[in-house]
Amino acid sequence: MAYVGNPIDTQNTFQSLVGKRFNGDGSTTDFTLDVAPGNVLDIEVFVGNVRQDPNSAYTLSGTTLSFTGAPPSGTNNIYVVHQAKSVGTIDVPALGVSTASIQSSAVTTAKINADAITEAKIADDAVESEHLNNNIISGQTELASAPASTDELLISDGGTLKRIDVSLIGGTNTPYFEAVISSAQDVSDNTYTKIAMSVENLDSANAYDNSSNYRFTPQTAGKYYCYLHINGLAANAGNGNMREIGGSIYKNGSRYAETFHDHNDNDGRQGGVSCMAIITFNGSSDYIEAYGYVNTVAGGDGRIDHSGSPSARTRFGAFKIIE
């Protein structure tokens, strides 16, 4: 194959020998050279035109020439001649070197400076998946099931490619809750009364108070789908005694949404209504409560019905909408 590297020096580019003169003073033993020799045999040292023995007359440490005895006084009476030709630098050629040539030559990893390989020096499609660490997102392995919330996707954020957890895509329907009554609750006739939904079926963020004020305070800002179902009857449970029934969702103590049914003089035994609304919460103090209403024929108390465990007839709930 063709010669790899700089052409052989045929122009004596690096053939010039280096010399150095010093003045002896009878006491100085150390002198500084301009070029560091490889060893004591790479230089000839003369004192008063007498060549010195490299094995005993001097030593070398970098560019420092140290005599074992101080040369006598004299002007330029110490003379050093560099015999080695290591006074130039040969670089790897910039052109004409292929990957195959480098692989078959003596250019090893140790001879390449750290961070010296730039993108411009790497051929397109030169790096295959087997040369990538397994923590690189390369799309080489198929995900055959639904991703976990901690799995990561790639997304362009203003042109910068970033990783993002699946859990951050689209958000979640939390917080949420659902509560029911534990037993039938009597209510004053023709009056909206707060319903004591004391049994929690669901409460993802412990945001519903089921023991004192029976309200949902999510503490997370956003829009929520809220629902209420009321089943009511006259307290005496007689046929034809219930004329009207209503359900209302209160926000911050005021009626926000209401549903109502009037039997229009065709009074019945019992009935149910459902109320739904999308309500915006401020994320700090907003809350909702459930109210029920029963109007009886004779003016007696009404009753919010309970059936089953938990109640299947009267329930109150909400969940955050993904926006």
C-alpha positions as protocol buffer text, in pm:
chain_id: "A"
residue {
  index: 1
  type: MET
  ca { x: 0 y: 0 z: 0 }
}
residue {
  index: 2
  type: ALA
  ca { x: 97 y: 367 z: -31 }
}
residue {
  index: 3
  type: TYR
  ca { x: 318 y: 532 z: 230 }
}
residue {
  index: 4
  type: VAL
  ca { x: 116 y: 676 z: 519 }
}
residue {
  index: 5
  type: GLY
  ca { x: 240 y: 995 z: 686 }
}
residue {
  index: 6
  type: ASN
  ca { x: 451 y: 1294 z: 592 }
}
residue {
  index: 7
  type: PRO
  ca { x: 696 y: 1238 z: 308 }
}
residue {
  index: 8
  type: ILE
  ca { x: 1046 y: 1126 z: 407 }
}
residue {
  index: 9
  type: ASP
  ca { x: 1269 y: 1428 z: 468 }
}
residue {
  index: 10
  type: THR
  ca { x: 1476 y: 1460 z: 152 }
}
residue {
  index: 11
  type: GLN
  ca { x: 1533 y: 1834 z: 184 }
}
residue {
  index: 12
  type: ASN
  ca { x: 1725 y: 1825 z: 516 }
}
residue {
  index: 13
  type: THR
  ca { x: 1434 y: 2013 z: 676 }
}
residue {
  index: 14
  type: PHE
  ca { x: 1529 y: 1879 z: 1018 }
}
residue {
  index: 15
  type: GLN
  ca { x: 1902 y: 1816 z: 960 }
}
residue {
  index: 16
  type: SER
  ca { x: 2048 y: 2134 z: 1110 }
}
residue {
  index: 17
  type: LEU
  ca { x: 2237 y: 2060 z: 1431 }
}
residue {
  index: 18
  type: VAL
  ca { x: 2195 y: 2282 z: 1735 }
}
residue {
  index: 19
  type: GLY
  ca { x: 2486 y: 2419 z: 1934 }
}
residue {
  index: 20
  type: LYS
  ca { x: 2519 y: 2616 z: 2256 }
}
residue {
  index: 21
  type: ARG
  ca { x: 2813 y: 2796 z: 2426 }
}
residue {
  index: 22
  type: PHE
  ca { x: 2852 y: 2884 z: 2794 }
}
residue {
  index: 23
  type: ASN
  ca { x: 3102 y: 3073 z: 3006 }
}
residue {
  index: 24
  type: GLY
  ca { x: 3256 y: 2876 z: 3290 }
}
residue {
  index: 25
  type: ASP
  ca { x: 3321 y: 3050 z: 3624 }
}
residue {
  index: 26
  type: GLY
  ca { x: 3482 y: 2775 z: 3829 }
}
residue {
  index: 27
  type: SER
  ca { x: 3174 y: 2720 z: 4050 }
}
residue {
  index: 28
  type: THR
  ca { x: 2861 y: 2678 z: 3834 }
}
residue {
  index: 29
  type: THR
  ca { x: 2773 y: 2319 z: 3744 }
}
residue {
  index: 30
  type: ASP
  ca { x: 2423 y: 2356 z: 3592 }
}
residue {
  index: 31
  type: PHE
  ca { x: 2362 y: 2510 z: 3249 }
}
residue {
  index: 32
  type: THR
  ca { x: 2037 y: 2542 z: 3053 }
}
residue {
  index: 33
  type: LEU
  ca { x: 2014 y: 2417 z: 2694 }
}
residue {
  index: 34
  type: ASP
  ca { x: 1770 y: 2546 z: 2433 }
}
residue {
  index: 35
  type: VAL
  ca { x: 1656 y: 2194 z: 2337 }
}
residue {
  index: 36
  type: ALA
  ca { x: 1609 y: 1896 z: 2568 }
}
residue {
  index: 37
  type: PRO
  ca { x: 1821 y: 1600 z: 2445 }
}
residue {
  index: 38
  type: GLY
  ca { x: 1683 y: 1249 z: 2460 }
}
residue {
  index: 39
  type: ASN
  ca { x: 1981 y: 1124 z: 2664 }
}
residue {
  index: 40
  type: VAL
  ca { x: 2349 y: 1204 z: 2735 }
}
residue {
  index: 41
  type: LEU
  ca { x: 2460 y: 1037 z: 2413 }
}
residue {
  index: 42
  type: ASP
  ca { x: 2252 y: 1278 z: 2202 }
}
residue {
  index: 43
  type: ILE
  ca { x: 2499 y: 1561 z: 2268 }
}
residue {
  index: 44
  type: GLU
  ca { x: 2875 y: 1622 z: 2257 }
}
residue {
  index: 45
  type: VAL
  ca { x: 3006 y: 1839 z: 2539 }
}
residue {
  index: 46
  type: PHE
  ca { x: 3341 y: 2015 z: 2522 }
}
residue {
  index: 47
  type: VAL
  ca { x: 3519 y: 2207 z: 2797 }
}
residue {
  index: 48
  type: GLY
  ca { x: 3829 y: 2394 z: 2683 }
}
residue {
  index: 49
  type: ASN
  ca { x: 3807 y: 2202 z: 2353 }
}
residue {
  index: 50
  type: VAL
  ca { x: 3826 y: 1869 z: 2542 }
}
residue {
  index: 51
  type: ARG
  ca { x: 3533 y: 1638 z: 2485 }
}
residue {
  index: 52
  type: GLN
  ca { x: 3372 y: 1522 z: 2809 }
}
residue {
  index: 53
  type: ASP
  ca { x: 3283 y: 1162 z: 2891 }
}
residue {
  index: 54
  type: PRO
  ca { x: 2898 y: 1131 z: 2868 }
}
residue {
  index: 55
  type: ASN
  ca { x: 2907 y: 843 z: 3115 }
}
residue {
  index: 56
  type: SER
  ca { x: 3068 y: 1033 z: 3399 }
}
residue {
  index: 57
  type: ALA
  ca { x: 3132 y: 1401 z: 3326 }
}
residue {
  index: 58
  type: TYR
  ca { x: 2772 y: 1525 z: 3310 }
}
residue {
  index: 59
  type: THR
  ca { x: 2405 y: 1431 z: 3343 }
}
residue {
  index: 60
  type: LEU
  ca { x: 2083 y: 1558 z: 3182 }
}
residue {
  index: 61
  type: SER
  ca { x: 1740 y: 1648 z: 3319 }
}
residue {
  index: 62
  type: GLY
  ca { x: 1523 y: 1802 z: 3050 }
}
residue {
  index: 63
  type: THR
  ca { x: 1711 y: 2106 z: 2928 }
}
residue {
  index: 64
  type: THR
  ca { x: 1941 y: 2115 z: 3233 }
}
residue {
  index: 65
  type: LEU
  ca { x: 2302 y: 2004 z: 3172 }
}
residue {
  index: 66
  type: SER
  ca { x: 2472 y: 1926 z: 3504 }
}
residue {
  index: 67
  type: PHE
  ca { x: 2849 y: 1875 z: 3530 }
}
residue {
  index: 68
  type: THR
  ca { x: 2985 y: 1648 z: 3800 }
}
residue {
  index: 69
  type: GLY
  ca { x: 3258 y: 1909 z: 3855 }
}
residue {
  index: 70
  type: ALA
  ca { x: 3244 y: 2285 z: 3793 }
}
residue {
  index: 71
  type: PRO
  ca { x: 3411 y: 2381 z: 3462 }
}
residue {
  index: 72
  type: PRO
  ca { x: 3694 y: 2637 z: 3496 }
}
residue {
  index: 73
  type: SER
  ca { x: 3649 y: 3005 z: 3423 }
}
residue {
  index: 74
  type: GLY
  ca { x: 3661 y: 3111 z: 3062 }
}
residue {
  index: 75
  type: THR
  ca { x: 3473 y: 3289 z: 2789 }
}
residue {
  index: 76
  type: ASN
  ca { x: 3271 y: 3045 z: 2576 }
}
residue {
  index: 77
  type: ASN
  ca { x: 3495 y: 2769 z: 2701 }
}
residue {
  index: 78
  type: ILE
  ca { x: 3196 y: 2529 z: 2725 }
}
residue {
  index: 79
  type: TYR
  ca { x: 3048 y: 2411 z: 2399 }
}
residue {
  index: 80
  type: VAL
  ca { x: 2755 y: 2169 z: 2342 }
}
residue {
  index: 81
  type: VAL
  ca { x: 2665 y: 2010 z: 2007 }
}
residue {
  index: 82
  type: HIS
  ca { x: 2329 y: 1831 z: 1961 }
}
residue {
  index: 83
  type: GLN
  ca { x: 2381 y: 1521 z: 1751 }
}
residue {
  index: 84
  type: ALA
  ca { x: 2015 y: 1408 z: 1746 }
}
residue {
  index: 85
  type: LYS
  ca { x: 1783 y: 1570 z: 1493 }
}
residue {
  index: 86
  type: SER
  ca { x: 1469 y: 1597 z: 1710 }
}
residue {
  index: 87
  type: VAL
  ca { x: 1438 y: 1968 z: 1657 }
}
residue {
  index: 88
  type: GLY
  ca { x: 1122 y: 1964 z: 1439 }
}
residue {
  index: 89
  type: THR
  ca { x: 765 y: 1832 z: 1455 }
}
residue {
  index: 90
  type: ILE
  ca { x: 602 y: 1592 z: 1210 }
}
residue {
  index: 91
  type: ASP
  ca { x: 221 y: 1612 z: 1204 }
}
residue {
  index: 92
  type: VAL
  ca { x: -32 y: 1362 z: 1070 }
}
residue {
  index: 93
  type: PRO
  ca { x: -112 y: 1475 z: 714 }
}
residue {
  index: 94
  type: ALA
  ca { x: -440 y: 1661 z: 663 }
}
residue {
  index: 95
  type: LEU
  ca { x: -522 y: 1507 z: 324 }
}
residue {
  index: 96
  type: GLY
  ca { x: -521 y: 1166 z: 163 }
}
residue {
  index: 97
  type: VAL
  ca { x: -569 y: 948 z: 471 }
}
residue {
  index: 98
  type: SER
  ca { x: -868 y: 711 z: 468 }
}
residue {
  index: 99
  type: THR
  ca { x: -1024 y: 518 z: 754 }
}
residue {
  index: 100
  type: ALA
  ca { x: -874 y: 197 z: 619 }
}
residue {
  index: 101
  type: SER
  ca { x: -528 y: 355 z: 608 }
}
residue {
  index: 102
  type: ILE
  ca { x: -556 y: 474 z: 966 }
}
residue {
  index: 103
  type: GLN
  ca { x: -679 y: 135 z: 1084 }
}
residue {
  index: 104
  type: SER
  ca { x: -381 y: -39 z: 924 }
}
residue {
  index: 105
  type: SER
  ca { x: -127 y: 221 z: 1040 }
}
residue {
  index: 106
  type: ALA
  ca { x: 18 y: 303 z: 1376 }
}
residue {
  index: 107
  type: VAL
  ca { x: -237 y: 577 z: 1454 }
}
residue {
  index: 108
  type: THR
  ca { x: -390 y: 444 z: 1779 }
}
residue {
  index: 109
  type: THR
  ca { x: -651 y: 589 z: 2013 }
}
residue {
  index: 110
  type: ALA
  ca { x: -375 y: 694 z: 2251 }
}
residue {
  index: 111
  type: LYS
  ca { x: -225 y: 914 z: 1979 }
}
residue {
  index: 112
  type: ILE
  ca { x: -550 y: 1109 z: 1923 }
}
residue {
  index: 113
  type: ASN
  ca { x: -607 y: 1405 z: 2154 }
}
residue {
  index: 114
  type: ALA
  ca { x: -918 y: 1400 z: 2373 }
}
residue {
  index: 115
  type: ASP
  ca { x: -1216 y: 1579 z: 2213 }
}
residue {
  index: 116
  type: ALA
  ca { x: -1016 y: 1617 z: 1891 }
}
residue {
  index: 117
  type: ILE
  ca { x: -1263 y: 1440 z: 1657 }
}
residue {
  index: 118
  type: THR
  ca { x: -1521 y: 1688 z: 1530 }
}
residue {
  index: 119
  type: GLU
  ca { x: -1856 y: 1620 z: 1361 }
}
residue {
  index: 120
  type: ALA
  ca { x: -1713 y: 1728 z: 1027 }
}
residue {
  index: 121
  type: LYS
  ca { x: -1463 y: 1440 z: 1043 }
}
residue {
  index: 122
  type: ILE
  ca { x: -1731 y: 1170 z: 1091 }
}
residue {
  index: 123
  type: ALA
  ca { x: -1890 y: 1034 z: 776 }
}
residue {
  index: 124
  type: ASP
  ca { x: -2270 y: 1020 z: 742 }
}
residue {
  index: 125
  type: ASP
  ca { x: -2415 y: 688 z: 866 }
}
residue {
  index: 126
  type: ALA
  ca { x: -2073 y: 595 z: 1006 }
}
residue {
  index: 127
  type: VAL
  ca { x: -2194 y: 537 z: 1365 }
}
residue {
  index: 128
  type: GLU
  ca { x: -2419 y: 231 z: 1398 }
}
residue {
  index: 129
  type: SER
  ca { x: -2636 y: 131 z: 1693 }
}
residue {
  index: 130
  type: GLU
  ca { x: -2384 y: -127 z: 1821 }
}
residue {
  index: 131
  type: HIS
  ca { x: -2148 y: 161 z: 1901 }
}
residue {
  index: 132
  type: LEU
  ca { x: -2405 y: 346 z: 2114 }
}
residue {
  index: 133
  type: ASN
  ca { x: -2457 y: 298 z: 2488 }
}
residue {
  index: 134
  type: ASN
  ca { x: -2790 y: 147 z: 2590 }
}
residue {
  index: 135
  type: ASN
  ca { x: -2888 y: 474 z: 2759 }
}
residue {
  index: 136
  type: ILE
  ca { x: -2909 y: 646 z: 2420 }
}
residue {
  index: 137
  type: ILE
  ca { x: -3263 y: 689 z: 2288 }
}
residue {
  index: 138
  type: SER
  ca { x: -3217 y: 548 z: 1940 }
}
residue {
  index: 139
  type: GLY
  ca { x: -3545 y: 371 z: 1858 }
}
residue {
  index: 140
  type: GLN
  ca { x: -3365 y: 41 z: 1801 }
}
residue {
  index: 141
  type: THR
  ca { x: -3584 y: -154 z: 2047 }
}
residue {
  index: 142
  type: GLU
  ca { x: -3962 y: -188 z: 2013 }
}
residue {
  index: 143
  type: LEU
  ca { x: -4192 y: -111 z: 2307 }
}
residue {
  index: 144
  type: ALA
  ca { x: -4467 y: -369 z: 2270 }
}
residue {
  index: 145
  type: SER
  ca { x: -4688 y: -253 z: 2558 }
}
residue {
  index: 146
  type: ALA
  ca { x: -4831 y: 72 z: 2693 }
}
residue {
  index: 147
  type: PRO
  ca { x: -4553 y: 297 z: 2826 }
}
residue {
  index: 148
  type: ALA
  ca { x: -4508 y: 338 z: 3200 }
}
residue {
  index: 149
  type: SER
  ca { x: -4545 y: 684 z: 3351 }
}
residue {
  index: 150
  type: THR
  ca { x: -4166 y: 703 z: 3397 }
}
residue {
  index: 151
  type: ASP
  ca { x: -4089 y: 605 z: 3036 }
}
residue {
  index: 152
  type: GLU
  ca { x: -3943 y: 887 z: 2832 }
}
residue {
  index: 153
  type: LEU
  ca { x: -4028 y: 1038 z: 2494 }
}
residue {
  index: 154
  type: LEU
  ca { x: -3836 y: 1280 z: 2274 }
}
residue {
  index: 155
  type: ILE
  ca { x: -3984 y: 1623 z: 2211 }
}
residue {
  index: 156
  type: SER
  ca { x: -3859 y: 1938 z: 2041 }
}
residue {
  index: 157
  type: ASP
  ca { x: -3868 y: 2233 z: 2278 }
}
residue {
  index: 158
  type: GLY
  ca { x: -3817 y: 2539 z: 2058 }
}
residue {
  index: 159
  type: GLY
  ca { x: -3585 y: 2339 z: 1833 }
}
residue {
  index: 160
  type: THR
  ca { x: -3390 y: 2177 z: 2117 }
}
residue {
  index: 161
  type: LEU
  ca { x: -3443 y: 1800 z: 2150 }
}
residue {
  index: 162
  type: LYS
  ca { x: -3533 y: 1704 z: 2508 }
}
residue {
  index: 163
  type: ARG
  ca { x: -3657 y: 1400 z: 2704 }
}
residue {
  index: 164
  type: ILE
  ca { x: -3994 y: 1406 z: 2878 }
}
residue {
  index: 165
  type: ASP
  ca { x: -4169 y: 1153 z: 3104 }
}
residue {
  index: 166
  type: VAL
  ca { x: -4493 y: 1004 z: 2973 }
}
residue {
  index: 167
  type: SER
  ca { x: -4660 y: 1119 z: 3296 }
}
residue {
  index: 168
  type: LEU
  ca { x: -4610 y: 1482 z: 3188 }
}
residue {
  index: 169
  type: ILE
  ca { x: -4790 y: 1439 z: 2856 }
}
residue {
  index: 170
  type: GLY
  ca { x: -5146 y: 1569 z: 2882 }
}
residue {
  index: 171
  type: GLY
  ca { x: -5165 y: 1563 z: 3261 }
}
residue {
  index: 172
  type: THR
  ca { x: -5395 y: 1346 z: 3473 }
}
residue {
  index: 173
  type: ASN
  ca { x: -5758 y: 1354 z: 3591 }
}
residue {
  index: 174
  type: THR
  ca { x: -5655 y: 1420 z: 3949 }
}
residue {
  index: 175
  type: PRO
  ca { x: -5751 y: 1513 z: 4206 }
}
residue {
  index: 176
  type: TYR
  ca { x: -6087 y: 1335 z: 4212 }
}
residue {
  index: 177
  type: PHE
  ca { x: -6339 y: 1214 z: 4469 }
}
residue {
  index: 178
  type: GLU
  ca { x: -6678 y: 1050 z: 4511 }
}
residue {
  index: 179
  type: ALA
  ca { x: -6885 y: 1032 z: 4829 }
}
residue {
  index: 180
  type: VAL
  ca { x: -7226 y: 893 z: 4930 }
}
residue {
  index: 181
  type: ILE
  ca { x: -7453 y: 914 z: 5231 }
}
residue {
  index: 182
  type: SER
  ca { x: -7433 y: 644 z: 5494 }
}
residue {
  index: 183
  type: SER
  ca { x: -7805 y: 653 z: 5577 }
}
residue {
  index: 184
  type: ALA
  ca { x: -8123 y: 839 z: 5483 }
}
residue {
  index: 185
  type: GLN
  ca { x: -8119 y: 1208 z: 5575 }
}
residue {
  index: 186
  type: ASP
  ca { x: -8434 y: 1406 z: 5660 }
}
residue {
  index: 187
  type: VAL
  ca { x: -8449 y: 1762 z: 5525 }
}
residue {
  index: 188
  type: SER
  ca { x: -8676 y: 2052 z: 5605 }
}
residue {
  index: 189
  type: ASP
  ca { x: -8969 y: 2087 z: 5365 }
}
residue {
  index: 190
  type: ASN
  ca { x: -8921 y: 2322 z: 5071 }
}
residue {
  index: 191
  type: THR
  ca { x: -8564 y: 2411 z: 5181 }
}
residue {
  index: 192
  type: TYR
  ca { x: -8225 y: 2341 z: 5026 }
}
residue {
  index: 193
  type: THR
  ca { x: -8020 y: 2147 z: 5283 }
}
residue {
  index: 194
  type: LYS
  ca { x: -7657 y: 2038 z: 5271 }
}
residue {
  index: 195
  type: ILE
  ca { x: -7630 y: 1662 z: 5228 }
}
residue {
  index: 196
  type: ALA
  ca { x: -7392 y: 1486 z: 5466 }
}
residue {
  index: 197
  type: MET
  ca { x: -7204 y: 1269 z: 5216 }
}
residue {
  index: 198
  type: SER
  ca { x: -7003 y: 1093 z: 5484 }
}
residue {
  index: 199
  type: VAL
  ca { x: -6878 y: 781 z: 5305 }
}
residue {
  index: 200
  type: GLU
  ca { x: -6589 y: 826 z: 5061 }
}
residue {
  index: 201
  type: ASN
  ca { x: -6574 y: 588 z: 4768 }
}
residue {
  index: 202
  type: LEU
  ca { x: -6277 y: 775 z: 4617 }
}
residue {
  index: 203
  type: ASP
  ca { x: -6049 y: 1059 z: 4727 }
}
residue {
  index: 204
  type: SER
  ca { x: -5717 y: 1078 z: 4540 }
}
residue {
  index: 205
  type: ALA
  ca { x: -5575 y: 1379 z: 4724 }
}
residue {
  index: 206
  type: ASN
  ca { x: -5757 y: 1367 z: 5060 }
}
residue {
  index: 207
  type: ALA
  ca { x: -5935 y: 1681 z: 4944 }
}
residue {
  index: 208
  type: TYR
  ca { x: -6288 y: 1590 z: 5055 }
}
residue {
  index: 209
  type: ASP
  ca { x: -6397 y: 1646 z: 5416 }
}
residue {
  index: 210
  type: ASN
  ca { x: -6641 y: 1368 z: 5500 }
}
residue {
  index: 211
  type: SER
  ca { x: -6672 y: 1438 z: 5873 }
}
residue {
  index: 212
  type: SER
  ca { x: -6767 y: 1802 z: 5933 }
}
residue {
  index: 213
  type: ASN
  ca { x: -6839 y: 2035 z: 5639 }
}
residue {
  index: 214
  type: TYR
  ca { x: -6878 y: 1773 z: 5362 }
}
residue {
  index: 215
  type: ARG
  ca { x: -6701 y: 1978 z: 5099 }
}
residue {
  index: 216
  type: PHE
  ca { x: -6443 y: 1918 z: 4826 }
}
residue {
  index: 217
  type: THR
  ca { x: -6144 y: 2161 z: 4825 }
}
residue {
  index: 218
  type: PRO
  ca { x: -5901 y: 2026 z: 4563 }
}
residue {
  index: 219
  type: GLN
  ca { x: -5613 y: 2278 z: 4610 }
}
residue {
  index: 220
  type: THR
  ca { x: -5521 y: 2224 z: 4244 }
}
residue {
  index: 221
  type: ALA
  ca { x: -5626 y: 2491 z: 3997 }
}
residue {
  index: 222
  type: GLY
  ca { x: -5816 y: 2391 z: 3686 }
}
residue {
  index: 223
  type: LYS
  ca { x: -6153 y: 2294 z: 3546 }
}
residue {
  index: 224
  type: TYR
  ca { x: -6343 y: 2007 z: 3711 }
}
residue {
  index: 225
  type: TYR
  ca { x: -6636 y: 1797 z: 3601 }
}
residue {
  index: 226
  type: CYS
  ca { x: -6869 y: 1790 z: 3904 }
}
residue {
  index: 227
  type: TYR
  ca { x: -7179 y: 1578 z: 3947 }
}
residue {
  index: 228
  type: LEU
  ca { x: -7457 y: 1519 z: 4199 }
}
residue {
  index: 229
  type: HIS
  ca { x: -7742 y: 1272 z: 4206 }
}
residue {
  index: 230
  type: ILE
  ca { x: -8022 y: 1310 z: 4461 }
}
residue {
  index: 231
  type: ASN
  ca { x: -8297 y: 1060 z: 4526 }
}
residue {
  index: 232
  type: GLY
  ca { x: -8575 y: 1197 z: 4753 }
}
residue {
  index: 233
  type: LEU
  ca { x: -8916 y: 1124 z: 4895 }
}
residue {
  index: 234
  type: ALA
  ca { x: -9158 y: 1253 z: 5156 }
}
residue {
  index: 235
  type: ALA
  ca { x: -9046 y: 1159 z: 5508 }
}
residue {
  index: 236
  type: ASN
  ca { x: -9376 y: 979 z: 5578 }
}
residue {
  index: 237
  type: ALA
  ca { x: -9314 y: 778 z: 5258 }
}
residue {
  index: 238
  type: GLY
  ca { x: -9679 y: 790 z: 5163 }
}
residue {
  index: 239
  type: ASN
  ca { x: -9783 y: 767 z: 4800 }
}
residue {
  index: 240
  type: GLY
  ca { x: -9858 y: 1102 z: 4638 }
}
residue {
  index: 241
  type: ASN
  ca { x: -9689 y: 1309 z: 4906 }
}
residue {
  index: 242
  type: MET
  ca { x: -9380 y: 1438 z: 4718 }
}
residue {
  index: 243
  type: ARG
  ca { x: -9443 y: 1728 z: 4483 }
}
residue {
  index: 244
  type: GLU
  ca { x: -9095 y: 1863 z: 4400 }
}
residue {
  index: 245
  type: ILE
  ca { x: -8734 y: 1745 z: 4423 }
}
residue {
  index: 246
  type: GLY
  ca { x: -8414 y: 1932 z: 4342 }
}
residue {
  index: 247
  type: GLY
  ca { x: -8038 y: 1899 z: 4363 }
}
residue {
  index: 248
  type: SER
  ca { x: -7781 y: 2178 z: 4361 }
}
residue {
  index: 249
  type: ILE
  ca { x: -7403 y: 2208 z: 4360 }
}
residue {
  index: 250
  type: TYR
  ca { x: -7289 y: 2502 z: 4571 }
}
residue {
  index: 251
  type: LYS
  ca { x: -6954 y: 2675 z: 4509 }
}
residue {
  index: 252
  type: ASN
  ca { x: -6803 y: 2871 z: 4797 }
}
residue {
  index: 253
  type: GLY
  ca { x: -7139 y: 2877 z: 4977 }
}
residue {
  index: 254
  type: SER
  ca { x: -7353 y: 2993 z: 4682 }
}
residue {
  index: 255
  type: ARG
  ca { x: -7570 y: 2796 z: 4443 }
}
residue {
  index: 256
  type: TYR
  ca { x: -7372 y: 2732 z: 4123 }
}
residue {
  index: 257
  type: ALA
  ca { x: -7573 y: 2467 z: 3936 }
}
residue {
  index: 258
  type: GLU
  ca { x: -7919 y: 2323 z: 3993 }
}
residue {
  index: 259
  type: THR
  ca { x: -8154 y: 2063 z: 3858 }
}
residue {
  index: 260
  type: PHE
  ca { x: -8520 y: 2044 z: 3957 }
}
residue {
  index: 261
  type: HIS
  ca { x: -8826 y: 1829 z: 3900 }
}
residue {
  index: 262
  type: ASP
  ca { x: -9186 y: 1943 z: 3962 }
}
residue {
  index: 263
  type: HIS
  ca { x: -9457 y: 1676 z: 3953 }
}
residue {
  index: 264
  type: ASN
  ca { x: -9708 y: 1948 z: 3856 }
}
residue {
  index: 265
  type: ASP
  ca { x: -9981 y: 1826 z: 4092 }
}
residue {
  index: 266
  type: ASN
  ca { x: -9922 y: 1467 z: 3985 }
}
residue {
  index: 267
  type: ASP
  ca { x: -9756 y: 1411 z: 4319 }
}
residue {
  index: 268
  type: GLY
  ca { x: -9560 y: 1091 z: 4361 }
}
residue {
  index: 269
  type: ARG
  ca { x: -9393 y: 876 z: 4620 }
}
residue {
  index: 270
  type: GLN
  ca { x: -9027 y: 948 z: 4534 }
}
residue {
  index: 271
  type: GLY
  ca { x: -8797 y: 1056 z: 4253 }
}
residue {
  index: 272
  type: GLY
  ca { x: -8444 y: 1144 z: 4155 }
}
residue {
  index: 273
  type: VAL
  ca { x: -8257 y: 1427 z: 3982 }
}
residue {
  index: 274
  type: SER
  ca { x: -7899 y: 1463 z: 3853 }
}
residue {
  index: 275
  type: CYS
  ca { x: -7697 y: 1782 z: 3837 }
}
residue {
  index: 276
  type: MET
  ca { x: -7371 y: 1824 z: 3642 }
}
residue {
  index: 277
  type: ALA
  ca { x: -7142 y: 2122 z: 3587 }
}
residue {
  index: 278
  type: ILE
  ca { x: -6788 y: 2212 z: 3479 }
}
residue {
  index: 279
  type: ILE
  ca { x: -6650 y: 2438 z: 3752 }
}
residue {
  index: 280
  type: THR
  ca { x: -6322 y: 2632 z: 3760 }
}
residue {
  index: 281
  type: PHE
  ca { x: -6126 y: 2610 z: 4086 }
}
residue {
  index: 282
  type: ASN
  ca { x: -5860 y: 2866 z: 4183 }
}
residue {
  index: 283
  type: GLY
  ca { x: -5632 y: 2606 z: 4339 }
}
residue {
  index: 284
  type: SER
  ca { x: -5634 y: 2751 z: 4691 }
}
residue {
  index: 285
  type: SER
  ca { x: -5971 y: 2807 z: 4861 }
}
residue {
  index: 286
  type: ASP
  ca { x: -6251 y: 2723 z: 4616 }
}
residue {
  index: 287
  type: TYR
  ca { x: -6479 y: 2440 z: 4729 }
}
residue {
  index: 288
  type: ILE
  ca { x: -6809 y: 2274 z: 4642 }
}
residue {
  index: 289
  type: GLU
  ca { x: -7088 y: 2116 z: 4848 }
}
residue {
  index: 290
  type: ALA
  ca { x: -7400 y: 1910 z: 4771 }
}
residue {
  index: 291
  type: TYR
  ca { x: -7750 y: 2035 z: 4856 }
}
residue {
  index: 292
  type: GLY
  ca { x: -8084 y: 1858 z: 4828 }
}
residue {
  index: 293
  type: TYR
  ca { x: -8443 y: 1983 z: 4820 }
}
residue {
  index: 294
  type: VAL
  ca { x: -8777 y: 1811 z: 4877 }
}
residue {
  index: 295
  type: ASN
  ca { x: -9123 y: 1976 z: 4874 }
}
residue {
  index: 296
  type: THR
  ca { x: -9401 y: 1763 z: 5018 }
}
residue {
  index: 297
  type: VAL
  ca { x: -9775 y: 1802 z: 4976 }
}
residue {
  index: 298
  type: ALA
  ca { x: -9864 y: 1833 z: 5344 }
}
residue {
  index: 299
  type: GLY
  ca { x: -9564 y: 2046 z: 5441 }
}
residue {
  index: 300
  type: GLY
  ca { x: -9387 y: 1767 z: 5625 }
}
residue {
  index: 301
  type: ASP
  ca { x: -9018 y: 1695 z: 5609 }
}
residue {
  index: 302
  type: GLY
  ca { x: -8862 y: 1542 z: 5303 }
}
residue {
  index: 303
  type: ARG
  ca { x: -8601 y: 1270 z: 5298 }
}
residue {
  index: 304
  type: ILE
  ca { x: -8285 y: 1212 z: 5094 }
}
residue {
  index: 305
  type: ASP
  ca { x: -8288 y: 843 z: 5017 }
}
residue {
  index: 306
  type: HIS
  ca { x: -8019 y: 588 z: 5091 }
}
residue {
  index: 307
  type: SER
  ca { x: -8013 y: 239 z: 4952 }
}
residue {
  index: 308
  type: GLY
  ca { x: -7738 y: -21 z: 4954 }
}
residue {
  index: 309
  type: SER
  ca { x: -7386 y: 6 z: 5087 }
}
residue {
  index: 310
  type: PRO
  ca { x: -7249 y: 231 z: 4963 }
}
residue {
  index: 311
  type: SER
  ca { x: -7552 y: 430 z: 4861 }
}
residue {
  index: 312
  type: ALA
  ca { x: -7647 y: 367 z: 4501 }
}
residue {
  index: 313
  type: ARG
  ca { x: -7913 y: 643 z: 4491 }
}
residue {
  index: 314
  type: THR
  ca { x: -7746 y: 956 z: 4630 }
}
residue {
  index: 315
  type: ARG
  ca { x: -7387 y: 1045 z: 4540 }
}
residue {
  index: 316
  type: PHE
  ca { x: -7156 y: 1344 z: 4490 }
}
residue {
  index: 317
  type: GLY
  ca { x: -6825 y: 1360 z: 4302 }
}
residue {
  index: 318
  type: ALA
  ca { x: -6581 y: 1552 z: 4081 }
}
residue {
  index: 319
  type: PHE
  ca { x: -6257 y: 1507 z: 3885 }
}
residue {
  index: 320
  type: LYS
  ca { x: -6011 y: 1740 z: 3717 }
}
residue {
  index: 321
  type: ILE
  ca { x: -6038 y: 1775 z: 3338 }
}
residue {
  index: 322
  type: ILE
  ca { x: -5721 y: 1738 z: 3130 }
}
residue {
  index: 323
  type: GLU
  ca { x: -5682 y: 2065 z: 2940 }
}
